[in-house]
């Protein structure tokens, strides 16, 4: 059963122009109403996916660092009562590095959060304004220092391959980031997502995204630089010292069950995919009506589960073990991946295979979507 819990807090102070996450700006939030609703959603899931102690909890958003520490504590207390906590549980909360939110870090840590993930996004004030961030570099570095004092583990995000982002500038920015001493960094290429303000700005010609060739060069440099710094990529965009990987995110990529509560949260439990209502008001109405915020609960076919496990697992540097997937889903290895496509990708240096284990090479990670479409989708589409 589920051993990981995801809690979605949907509110932000402002909507970033690149963001396609389920985040909303509201003038005010009734914290007591939300406490009761999140607890109700959690209890519903515990009835269906209880039994095992939780190994990880992740507060995502939105901006969970806007939550009062007392609310964080109430949710963690209830989660421990419902499931119990495994020894050395990882409890992560995403945070914006503003001075307002940094003031809450000590209270959030006292509530039980032991890992913080900070959205620094850039180390240049002009770029932070372009990205719609409300903090500046000085604020973010102060918040990072506070986080490193009060949390056991700290990670932060940066966005690169921004418009006109040169290799020289990114080399200097990444070198500075590595001096901060964190053991986990998430480094994402800027993508123009449908429905975002950036998409509208690009359509109107207000800026031009970095071209694919330059973005590929930055990606290749990033992988090499992070390996050299002792934080290799364990997933295409996530880098960590060995043993410091995000245990919660590994639950997703290793295709293990997890519970998702709060607006728009997804979950996987017992062969079912669960989805919550996205709009906060609709989710609250569902809680009032049904006692939980579920919008859809859909049974996944075995072939769909196997396909998802492959698509997620091949994002990891460790790759996937076909024998393990065969035992789990009942498909022969040749039905899981197209052997001819695997052979072609091996010749091109895009993946490697040792026995039953397939891994995407660093070169293959740069064209991951194409590699996955080549070796996975054709194999299971007719299953």
Secondary structure, 3 states (H helix, E strand, C coil): CCCEEEEEECECCCCCCCCCCCCECCCCCCHHHHHHHHHHHHHHHHHHCCCCCEEEEEEEECCHHHCCHHHHHHHHHHHHHHCCEEEEEEEEEEECCCHHHHCCHHHHHHHCCCEEEEEEECCCHHHHHHCCCCCCHHHHHHHHHHHHHHCCEEEEEEEECCCCCCHHHHHHHHHHHHCCCCCEEEEEECCCCCCCHHHHHHHCCCCCCCCHHHHHHHHHHHHHHHHHCCCCEEECCEEECCCCCCHHHHHHHCCCCEEEECCCCEEEECCEEEEECCCHHHHHHHHHHHCCCEEEEEECCHHHHHHHHHHHHCCECCCEEHHHHHHHHCCCHHHHCCHHHHHHHHHCCCEEEECCEEEECHHHHCCHHHHHHHHHHHHHCCC
